């Protein structure tokens, strides 16, 4: 079987190199302006290192220690570890660019960001990005590391376009499951207190490669028909190691009673061939696709082939853009289907309106269907579809120096699989939920101070997340005439969210347990301050994070048995090099 898979991919890759033609949709290329800088503007520098602000790092939310409900209720949302690797969109740049950012601080926190972008003759564009987040942890058995590497090669020719995407991701983190006695955090430093597990961790490694090509069928530049092809390979491995205490934690120990060493391996290949039509404001594409995957759990293997078709369109005219896509499975994936419609209207700087409606009916992930581990073993005999509806609306603009944004987020799910401590089930109360979020923010200046207040109110039918969140960001930049190109800046970022039910964590499957969230905490306040200076393209800054630690009960739990993180000091630099 292994030789068969390797042979299939080798033939597909040879076909890619020989065909040299790509994706049905036109490649959209962003242009980096001379004002571009790594990590963006100075008022948001502190958010780059926010993943190390929490006792248990979460990478997907504005608050470093609180999970985002609009992600967690979705299929695959209850997983703690990332399931996909974000790809890079093409970025054209007139001069070669190298950006570097480094932040380090308390509790062994280290953050690195490297970026390299360059355009070459013949329409070639080369983009690279490397991210590394790590920390020693604020409590025992809490060292963690997260790394991603993205490399992209693009070319837009007279008749053909080409794209090569390479991504790697590694996520390694322990599961101490918090303190044995969280209330002691009010009286003692939390890194001195005993944790519930001293040796328990999971390591994820994800790799992917995608090659897409398109070829205009006629030499005439006005010819609307293109042939497109796309091939990709995606792999995931997970190693779970636990040996401090198994008895009493799990109802089942079917192998080694002293140590768990579970290994999960997954690889998938997908190929697509189709046609696209582009004329005037309208572009269409459609084509069949086939996907083969193989999974192995501690030496036991399963595989499957999935066949489907997708189609999409884009219509642009003046200030209006409408885009839609639909994907349907016919064989091997329980009839999965996904659809999305996006409408964007931008008349002028006063009014930008955007709306997105998405629908999905998906099968549970392979990891959720079947697992053969030392302390966890399950198999879904009759998997059913997970259904979700997503609605996002936003209205933004600016006038007389004031920028505004009003937005709405809506989510409804049915039959989403959640882990209940023994297996994945879609019969739990959290499998069906309705979320609604209404928010807004302003951006204006008063006497040189940039002020950005914001608020988000959430209606959660399960009441497991904050009902409302408010934040205030204040930034001030001081220009110095002598020496030239010197400026000082300072930032204050204050956020507060109302009380919510902290979630428990299941280490064996790296997932949240929504059913255990029954006790409400007292809310959470985050306070960050930052000062720094900039000389040309070099920036140095010093920040204090988690300063709300001094103004609220330290034993307040953000996840079950994970109390409030203590304050930190961080030092960082950024440096941008052009040409």
C-alpha positions in Angstrom: 0.0 0.0 0.0 2.8 2.4 0.9 4.5 1.8 -2.5 1.2 2.4 -4.2 0.7 5.7 -2.6 4.2 6.8 -3.3 3.9 5.8 -7.0 0.6 7.7 -7.3 2.1 10.9 -6.0 5.2 10.6 -8.1 3.2 10.2 -11.3 1.0 13.2 -10.3 4.1 15.3 -9.6 5.7 14.4 -12.9 2.4 15.4 -14.6 2.5 18.7 -12.8 6.0 19.5 -14.0 5.3 18.4 -17.5 2.0 20.2 -17.9 3.0 23.5 -16.4 -0.4 25.0 -16.2 -2.5 26.3 -12.9 -5.7 27.1 -10.9 -8.9 28.2 -12.5 -9.3 31.5 -10.6 -7.1 34.4 -11.5 -4.2 35.1 -9.2 -4.7 38.2 -7.0 -1.4 39.8 -6.3 -1.0 42.3 -3.4 1.6 45.1 -3.7 3.7 45.9 -0.7 4.0 49.6 -0.2 7.3 51.3 0.9 5.6 52.0 4.3 5.2 48.2 4.9 6.9 47.0 8.1 7.0 43.6 9.8 4.5 43.3 12.7 2.6 46.3 11.3 2.2 49.6 13.1 3.7 50.5 16.5 0.4 50.5 18.3 -0.1 46.8 17.9 3.5 45.5 18.4 2.5 43.9 21.8 0.0 41.6 20.1 2.7 39.7 18.3 3.8 38.0 21.6 0.4 37.7 23.2 0.4 33.9 22.9 2.9 33.7 25.9 0.7 35.9 28.0 -1.5 33.0 29.1 -1.0 30.1 31.4 -2.2 27.9 28.6 -1.3 29.5 25.3 -4.1 29.8 22.7 -3.1 31.1 19.2 -6.5 31.9 17.7 -8.0 34.8 19.7 -7.5 38.4 20.6 -7.4 37.4 24.3 -4.4 35.2 24.9 -6.1 33.1 27.6 -9.7 32.9 26.4 -11.0 30.7 23.6 -13.0 32.3 20.7 -16.6 30.9 20.7 -17.1 31.6 17.0 -14.2 29.1 16.3 -14.7 26.6 19.1 -18.3 25.6 18.2 -17.5 24.9 14.6 -16.5 21.4 13.3 -12.9 20.8 14.4 -13.2 23.9 16.6 -12.8 22.0 19.9 -9.3 20.9 19.0 -6.6 22.7 20.8 -4.0 22.2 18.0 -4.2 23.7 14.6 -5.5 21.5 11.9 -4.5 23.5 8.8 -1.6 25.7 7.8 -2.3 29.1 6.4 -1.0 29.8 2.9 0.7 33.0 1.6 -1.0 35.2 -1.0 1.3 36.5 -3.7 2.9 39.8 -2.7 4.7 41.9 -5.4 7.4 44.2 -4.2 9.6 46.5 -6.3 12.7 46.1 -4.1 13.8 42.9 -2.2 12.5 43.0 1.4 13.8 41.3 4.6 12.0 41.8 7.9 13.1 40.6 11.3 11.3 40.7 14.7 12.4 39.3 18.0 10.7 39.5 21.4 11.8 37.8 24.7 10.7 38.2 28.2 9.6 36.6 31.5 9.0 32.9 31.9 11.3 32.1 29.0 9.0 33.6 26.4 10.6 34.0 22.9 9.0 35.1 19.7 10.6 35.4 16.2 9.2 36.5 12.9 11.3 36.5 9.7 9.9 37.6 6.3 11.6 37.7 2.9 9.9 38.9 -0.3 11.4 39.4 -3.7 10.2 39.8 -7.3 12.3 38.6 -10.2 12.3 39.1 -14.0 9.8 37.1 -16.0 7.0 37.7 -13.6 8.3 35.4 -10.7 7.4 36.3 -7.1 9.1 34.6 -4.1 7.5 35.0 -0.6 8.7 33.5 2.6 7.6 33.8 6.2 8.9 32.1 9.4 7.2 32.3 12.8 8.3 30.9 16.2 6.6 31.2 19.5 7.9 29.5 22.6 7.8 29.8 26.4 9.0 28.2 29.5 5.5 28.3 31.0 4.2 30.0 34.1 3.5 26.8 35.9 5.3 23.5 36.1 5.3 21.2 33.1 4.2 24.0 30.8 7.1 24.5 28.2 5.6 24.9 24.8 6.7 25.7 21.2 4.9 26.7 18.0 6.6 27.1 14.6 5.5 27.7 11.1 7.4 28.1 7.8 5.6 29.2 4.6 7.3 29.5 1.2 5.5 30.5 -2.0 6.6 30.8 -5.6 4.4 32.5 -8.1 4.6 33.3 -11.8 2.1 35.1 -14.0 2.9 34.7 -17.7 1.3 35.7 -20.9 -0.6 32.5 -21.3 0.0 30.6 -18.0 0.2 31.1 -14.3 2.1 28.9 -11.8 2.0 28.6 -8.0 4.0 26.5 -5.6 3.1 26.5 -1.9 5.1 24.8 0.9 4.1 24.9 4.5 5.3 23.3 7.7 3.9 23.6 11.2 5.0 22.1 14.6 3.1 22.5 17.8 4.5 21.0 21.0 2.9 21.6 24.3 2.5 19.8 27.7 -0.7 19.1 29.5 -0.2 19.8 33.2 -4.0 20.2 33.5 -3.5 23.1 35.8 -2.9 23.4 39.5 -3.8 20.7 42.1 -5.3 23.5 44.3 -6.0 26.6 42.2 -7.2 28.6 45.3 -3.6 28.7 46.6 -2.7 31.1 43.7 -4.1 33.9 45.9 -1.3 33.4 48.4 1.6 31.8 46.5 3.5 32.2 43.2 1.9 29.8 40.8 5.2 28.4 39.4 5.9 27.0 42.9 2.6 25.1 43.2 2.2 21.5 42.3 0.3 20.7 39.1 -2.0 17.8 38.3 0.3 16.1 35.8 4.1 16.3 35.7 4.7 14.4 32.5 2.1 14.6 29.7 2.5 16.3 26.3 1.4 16.2 22.7 3.5 17.0 19.6 1.9 17.8 16.3 3.7 18.1 13.0 1.9 19.2 9.8 3.4 19.5 6.3 1.8 20.4 3.0 2.7 21.1 -0.6 0.4 22.4 -3.4 1.1 23.1 -7.0 -1.5 24.9 -9.2 -1.3 25.9 -12.8 -3.5 27.4 -15.5 -3.1 27.7 -19.2 -5.1 29.9 -21.6 -6.2 27.5 -24.4 -5.8 30.0 -27.3 -2.9 32.3 -28.0 -5.3 35.2 -28.3 -5.1 37.2 -25.1 -8.9 37.8 -25.3 -9.6 34.0 -25.2 -11.9 33.4 -22.2 -11.2 29.7 -21.7 -8.4 28.3 -19.4 -7.5 24.8 -18.4 -6.5 24.5 -14.8 -4.9 21.8 -12.6 -4.1 21.5 -9.0 -2.3 18.8 -6.9 -1.5 18.8 -3.2 -0.2 16.5 -0.5 -0.9 17.0 3.2 0.5 15.1 6.2 -0.1 15.2 9.9 1.6 13.3 12.8 0.8 13.4 16.4 2.8 11.9 19.3 1.2 11.7 22.7 3.4 10.8 25.7 2.2 10.4 29.2 3.7 8.4 32.0 3.2 10.2 35.4 -0.2 8.8 36.4 -2.7 6.7 34.3 -4.6 4.9 37.0 -7.7 6.9 38.1 -7.5 9.3 35.2 -8.9 7.0 32.5 -11.5 4.3 32.7 -9.6 2.3 30.1 -5.9 1.3 30.0 -5.7 -1.4 27.4 -1.9 -1.7 26.8 0.8 -0.3 29.0 -0.4 0.6 32.6 2.7 2.7 33.3 3.2 4.8 30.1 1.2 6.0 27.1 3.0 6.4 23.8 0.3 7.0 21.1 1.2 7.8 17.6 -1.2 9.1 14.9 -0.2 9.5 11.2 -2.3 10.9 8.4 -1.5 11.7 4.8 -3.8 12.9 2.0 -3.3 13.7 -1.7 -5.7 15.6 -3.8 -5.9 16.3 -7.5 -8.2 18.5 -9.6 -8.5 19.3 -13.3 -11.1 21.7 -14.8 -12.0 24.6 -16.9 -12.4 28.3 -16.2 -14.1 31.1 -18.2 -13.1 34.8 -17.8 -14.7 37.6 -19.8 -15.4 41.1 -18.7 -16.6 41.3 -15.1 -17.4 37.6 -14.9 -15.2 34.6 -14.2 -16.4 31.0 -13.7 -14.6 27.8 -12.9 -15.6 24.2 -12.3 -13.9 20.8 -12.2 -13.8 17.4 -10.5 -11.4 16.5 -7.8 -10.2 13.2 -6.2 -8.7 12.8 -2.7 -7.0 9.8 -1.2 -6.1 9.6 2.5 -4.5 7.1 4.7 -4.5 7.1 8.6 -2.5 4.9 11.0 -3.1 4.6 14.8 -0.4 2.7 16.7 0.2 0.5 13.6 -3.5 -0.1 12.7 -4.2 1.4 9.3 -7.3 2.7 7.3 -7.6 4.5 4.0 -10.3 5.8 1.6 -10.8 7.7 -1.7 -13.1 10.6 -2.0 -14.6 12.1 -5.3 -16.3 15.4 -5.7 -16.6 18.5 -7.8 -16.4 22.2 -7.0 -17.5 25.4 -8.9 -17.3 29.1 -8.3 -17.8 32.5 -9.8 -16.6 36.1 -9.4 -18.5 39.2 -10.7 -17.0 42.6 -10.4 -18.3 45.9 -11.6 -17.3 49.3 -10.4 -17.8 49.4 -6.6 -19.5 45.9 -6.3 -17.9 42.5 -6.0 -19.8 39.3 -5.7 -18.0 35.9 -5.2 -19.4 32.5 -4.6 -18.2 28.9 -4.5 -19.7 25.4 -3.9 -18.0 22.1 -3.3 -19.9 18.7 -3.3 -18.7 15.2 -2.5 -20.2 12.3 -4.3 -18.2 9.3 -3.1 -16.3 8.5 0.1 -17.0 11.5 2.3 -20.6 11.0 3.4 -21.9 13.5 0.8 -20.1 16.5 2.2 -20.9 19.9 0.8 -19.8 23.5 1.4 -21.0 26.8 0.0 -20.0 30.4 0.5 -21.3 33.7 -0.9 -19.4 37.0 -0.4 -20.6 40.5 -1.3 -18.3 43.5 -1.1 -19.4 47.1 -1.8 -17.0 50.0 -1.5 -18.4 53.3 -2.9 -15.9 55.6 -1.3 -13.9 56.0 1.9 -17.2 56.8 3.8 -18.8 53.5 3.1 -17.4 49.9 2.8 -19.9 47.1 3.2 -19.1 43.4 3.3 -21.2 40.4 3.9 -20.4 36.7 3.9 -22.8 33.7 4.2 -21.4 30.2 4.5 -23.0 26.8 4.8 -21.4 23.4 5.5 -22.5 19.8 5.9 -19.3 17.9 6.8 -18.3 14.5 8.0 -16.4 14.1 11.3 -12.6 14.2 10.9 -10.7 10.9 10.6 -9.2 11.5 14.0 -12.7 11.8 15.4 -14.1 8.7 13.7 -11.5 6.2 14.9 -8.8 6.1 17.5 -6.8 3.1 19.0 -4.8 4.5 21.9 -3.5 3.2 25.2 -6.1 5.1 27.4 -8.6 6.2 24.7 -10.2 3.9 22.2 -13.3 4.6 20.1 -14.9 4.1 16.7 -17.9 5.9 15.2 -20.1 3.1 13.8 -22.6 5.4 12.0 -21.1 8.9 11.5 -23.6 11.6 10.7 -23.1 15.0 9.1 -22.3 18.2 11.0 -24.2 21.3 9.8 -23.2 24.9 10.3 -24.4 28.3 9.1 -22.1 31.4 9.3 -23.2 35.0 8.7 -20.7 37.9 8.9 -21.7 41.5 8.2 -19.6 44.6 8.5 -19.9 48.3 7.7 -16.9 50.6 7.9 -15.7 53.9 6.7 -14.1 57.2 7.7 -15.0 60.9 7.8 -13.4 64.0 9.2 -10.6 62.0 10.8 -12.9 59.4 12.4 -12.8 55.8 11.4 -15.7 53.5 12.3 -16.6 49.8 12.1 -19.9 48.0 12.9 -20.0 44.3 12.5 -22.2 41.3 13.2 -21.2 37.6 13.6 -23.7 34.8 13.6 -23.2 31.0 13.9 -25.7 28.1 14.1 -24.6 24.5 14.4 -26.3 21.1 14.5 -24.7 17.8 15.2 -21.1 19.0 15.7 -19.0 16.3 17.3 -17.5 17.1 20.8 -15.4 14.9 23.0 -17.2 13.8 26.2 -14.2 12.2 28.0 -14.7 8.7 26.3 -15.4 9.4 22.6 -16.6 11.9 20.1 -20.3 12.4 20.1 -22.8 14.8 18.5 -25.5 14.2 21.2 -24.1 16.6 23.7 -25.9 19.9 24.4 -23.0 21.9 22.9 -23.4 20.0 19.6 -26.2 22.4 18.8 -25.7 26.1 19.5 -26.7 29.5 18.3 -24.3 32.4 18.6 -24.7 36.0 17.8 -22.2 38.8 18.2 -22.7 42.6 17.6 -19.7 44.9 17.9 -18.2 48.1 16.9 -15.1 50.2 17.3 -13.8 53.8 16.6 -10.4 55.1 15.6 -9.7 58.8 16.1 -7.0 61.2 17.3 -7.2 63.9 20.1 -4.1 66.1 20.6 -1.8 63.6 19.1 -3.2 60.6 21.0 -4.7 57.8 18.8 -7.7 56.4 20.6 -9.5 53.1 19.6 -12.4 52.0 21.8 -14.3 48.9 21.0 -17.1 46.7 22.3 -18.5 43.2 21.4 -21.7 41.8 22.8 -22.2 38.0 22.4 -25.4 36.0 22.8 -24.4 32.4 23.6 -27.1 29.8 23.9 -24.7 27.6 25.9 -23.4 30.4 28.2 -19.9 29.1 28.1 -18.2 32.2 26.8 -18.0 35.9 27.8 -21.3 37.8 27.2 -19.5 41.1 26.5 -16.0 42.4 25.8 -14.8 46.0 25.9 -11.3 47.2 24.9 -9.5 50.5 24.7 -6.2 51.2 22.9 -4.4 54.5 23.3 -1.2 55.3 21.3 1.0 58.4 21.3 3.9 59.0 18.9 6.5 61.8 19.7 8.6 63.1 16.8 12.1 64.4 17.5 13.5 66.9 15.0 17.1 66.3 16.0 18.5 63.7 15.4 16.4 63.2 12.3 14.1 60.1 11.8 13.8 59.5 15.5 10.4 59.0 17.1 9.2 57.7 20.5 5.9 55.9 20.9 3.9 54.5 23.8 0.8 52.3 23.9 -1.8 51.3 26.5 -4.2 48.4 25.7 -7.0 47.7 28.2 -9.5 44.9 27.8 -12.2 43.4 29.9 -14.6 40.5 29.4 -17.5 39.5 31.6 -17.7 36.2 33.5 -17.9 32.8 31.7 -17.6 29.1 32.4 -14.0 27.9 32.1 -13.5 24.9 29.8 -11.7 21.7 30.8 -9.0 20.1 28.6 -8.7 16.5 27.6 -5.0 15.7 27.0 -5.3 12.4 25.2 -7.1 13.9 22.3 -6.0 17.6 22.7 -9.6 18.9 22.9 -11.9 21.0 25.0 -14.7 19.4 27.0 -17.7 21.7 26.7 -19.9 19.6 29.0 -17.7 20.2 32.0 -18.0 24.0 31.9 -20.5 24.5 34.7 -18.9 27.0 37.1 -18.8 30.6 36.2 -15.7 32.7 36.9 -15.5 36.5 37.7 -14.5 37.8 34.4 -11.1 38.8 33.2 -9.2 42.1 32.7 -6.1 42.4 30.6 -3.8 45.5 30.7 -0.7 45.9 28.5 1.6 48.9 28.4 4.4 49.5 25.9 7.1 52.1 25.3 9.7 52.3 22.5 11.5 54.3 19.9 12.0 54.1 16.1 15.0 55.1 14.0 14.3 54.8 10.3 13.3 51.1 9.9 14.6 50.0 13.3 12.3 49.7 16.4 13.0 48.9 20.0 10.3 48.5 22.6 9.7 47.4 26.2 6.3 46.1 27.3 4.5 45.1 30.5 1.8 42.5 30.0 -0.9 40.9 32.3 -0.8 44.0 34.5 -4.4 43.3 35.4 -2.9 40.6 37.7 -2.6 43.3 40.4 -6.3 44.3 40.3 -8.2 41.0 40.4 -8.3 37.7 42.3 -5.3 35.6 41.2 -7.1 32.3 41.6 -9.7 33.3 39.0 -9.7 30.4 36.5 -9.6 31.1 32.8 -9.5 27.3 32.0 -10.4 24.7 34.6 -7.6 24.7 37.2 -5.6 27.3 35.2 -5.6 30.5 37.2 -4.9 34.1 36.2 -1.4 34.4 34.6 1.1 36.7 36.4 2.5 39.9 35.0 5.4 39.8 32.5 8.1 42.1 31.1 9.1 41.7 27.4 11.8 43.3 25.3 11.6 43.4 21.5 13.1 44.7 18.3 12.0 44.9 14.7 14.2 45.8 11.7 13.1 46.1 8.0 15.7 46.0 5.2 15.0 47.2 1.7 17.1 46.2 -1.3 
